[in-house]
Amino acid sequence: MSKIIGEKLSNIPWQDKPANINAPVWRYSANPIINRDAIPNSNSVFNSAVVPFEGGFAGVFRCDSKSVSMDIFAGFSDDGVNWKINHEPIVFEGDEEVIKREYRYDPRVIKIEDRYYITWCNGYHGPTIGIAYTTDFKTFHQLENAFLPYNRNGVLFPRKINDHYAMVSRPSDTGHTPFGDIFYSISPDLTFWGKHRYVMGTVDGDASAWQSKKIGPGPVPIETDKGWLLIYHGVINTCNGFVYRMGVALLDINEPWKVIARSRNYIMGPETLYECVGDVPNVTFPCAALTDAETGRIAIYYGCADTVTGLAFTTVDELLEYMEKFPLEA
């Protein structure tokens, strides 16, 4: 048995694994949990992140409007399944140069010490990584962008590593990014980022073709007694376009750019109607994972076909055993 290092979360959303499922991750039976019209002017609600908050849950949600303008919105839930999302996007306080908005999408959120930090793909002369913090999900203070353009999918670790804040991200380009590897960066103050280290990249050939075009970090890494458990997205370019699936890797606890293990097989991919049909077909894109250290349970929030939000379940043992059963050989 492996252990999640963290707090007990007795009210984590959960359904037991169905008897007829042999995959390591299984879907919530009432998916999608957030429909595309969850707020009056939304075209879609997807690729969003949640955290425990004041006995319930809070989150930051990507809501594209009916004019297909990308922005992020705060929301709240008692049970992590039924959500009330604000009808107006987050308004950030901060330096006037930094808070200028081009677009905002695909947020992540994590509590570090007494603050909840939000990262997202921020538009600043092209895609980069925005960072902000809040204590109440009402007032949000925006910090400096982490990187120069171009970058997407910046994900903070849930604690400092060797006295530094740490982040994994996916350097990018201006468009639909026909490439992508995962890199690790550190900062003493959440302003200046450096010591960039390569973590892992795409897989050539057909050894693990589902992640042959690009990969990028998903939810906040999960600390375990074996290392950092990283759920990530991988993409293959098919004759009908990109297909996004989920994978899992294990990173060294003190040097997270070093990969201990990685699954050859994907852990979840588009299968259901709401994952295969939508604004962007064939997408399962993970952005958040709630964990319960007592039971090892993990609840994954993921975007479906760039249209709605789904919920899926697994455990730390399921993921580690799956990597051991289907390892990606170096």
Secondary structure, DSSP 8 states (H G I E B T S, - for coil): ---B-S---TT-------TT--SS-EE-TT--SB-TTSSTTEEEEEEEEEEEETTEEEEEEEEEETT--EEEEEEEESSSSS-EE-SS---EES-HHHH--S-EEEEEEEEETTEEEEEEEEESSSEEEEEEEESSSSSEEE---SSSSSEEEEEE-SS-BTTBEEEEEEE--SSS-S---EEEEEESSSS--EEEEEEE----TTSSGGGSSEEEE-S--EEBSSSEEEEEEEEEEETTEEEEEEEEEEE-SS-TTSEEEEBSS-SB---SHHHHSSSSSSBEEEEEEEEETTTTEEEEEEEETTTEEEEEEEEHHHHHHHHHHSB---
